[in-house]
C-alpha cells in the first residue's frame, strides 16, 4: 500500500470512530491506574501483616495472666548476659530432687521465645529432641519432646554457669535429663504469672548439669557434678551408667 492511498484511507475514517477510540484508551488507562492502586494497597497490607511487630503468639491458659509469649528470631534476643546461681547438689540429688526424665536423642529443632511479663521481657529457647532411647520416664522411643531452656541455644548462650549447653547445636546427639513440668511450676514476675506448662512440658533446671553432649570435640558434660562419670569418654559410657542406675 503506497503512501498516497494510506493517506486517503485515513482521511475517510469517520471522526466518531477516532473519538470512540480515544475514550476506550482513556478507560484502559483509568483501569490500570485502579489496578495499580489495588496492587499498592495489597503490598502495604502484606507489609503490615509480615511486620516484625506481629509476632506469632503461643496460646496461654487462664492460669497465665498479664503476659504474652511469642516466637522470635535469634537476632531479636536481648544480648544482655544473665546470671544463674546453681544450687549445690550431690550426684544423687541431681537424679532424685526433681525426678528428671532421662533420654537419649537428637536435637531436631531450636526455637527462641520472648516472654513479656507485663512489659518486662525475658528470653528463653525451646529445643525439640527426637527421642531414640529412654532410661527413665514416661516417654516413648521415636517420639519428640520439647524442653524449655536458657536463651540462645544453638549459637550463643546468654547465661553464666551454662558451659555445657553453650556447646549444643542443631542435629547434635546427647543424653538429656529434663524435668517434667506440672501445675506447680509457676513463673511469677513483674505482676504477671506464667503457667510454665503453657509453653513446654519439660525444662532444664540449669544449662550445665542436665545434659551429656556428643560434640565435635568429644563428650561434654559437668564432670564435677557427676563423680561416677568423670572417666566417661563417649556417650555410650554415659548410656551404660544410666542403664545400670535405672534398670
MOQUI-V483132 format. One record per backbone hydrogen bond with DSSP energy under -1.0 kcal/mol. CO is the residue of the C=O (numbers start at 1). NH is the residue of the N-H. If there is no record, write none. Layout:
co->[CO	CO]
nh->[NH	NH]
This chain:
co->[2	3	4	5	6	7	8	10	14	15	16	17	18	19	20	21	22	23	24	25	26	27	28	29	30	31	32	33	34	35	36	37	38	39	40	41	42	43	44	45	46	51	53	56	61	65	66	68	69	70	73	74	82	90	91	92	93	102	102	103	104	104	105	106	107	109	111	112	113	114	115	116	116	117	120	122	124	125	126	127	128	128	129	130	131	133	136	137	140	143	145	147	148	149	151	152	152	158	162	164	165	169	172	173	174	175	176	178	179	182	184	185	187	189	192	193	194	195	196	196	201	202	203	207	210	212	213	213	215	218	220	221	226	227	229	234	235	236	237	238	239	240	241	242]
nh->[6	7	8	9	10	11	12	13	18	19	20	21	22	23	24	25	26	27	28	29	30	31	32	33	34	35	36	37	38	39	40	41	42	43	44	45	46	47	48	49	50	54	55	71	64	193	118	116	58	114	76	77	160	94	95	96	97	135	136	176	132	133	174	130	171	128	126	72	124	70	122	68	118	120	117	115	113	149	111	147	108	109	145	106	142	104	102	139	143	131	129	127	204	125	158	155	156	82	166	167	168	172	107	214	105	212	103	101	203	185	186	196	194	192	189	65	187	198	199	200	181	148	179	165	177	175	215	220	218	215	213	223	229	230	232	238	239	240	241	242	243	244	245	246]
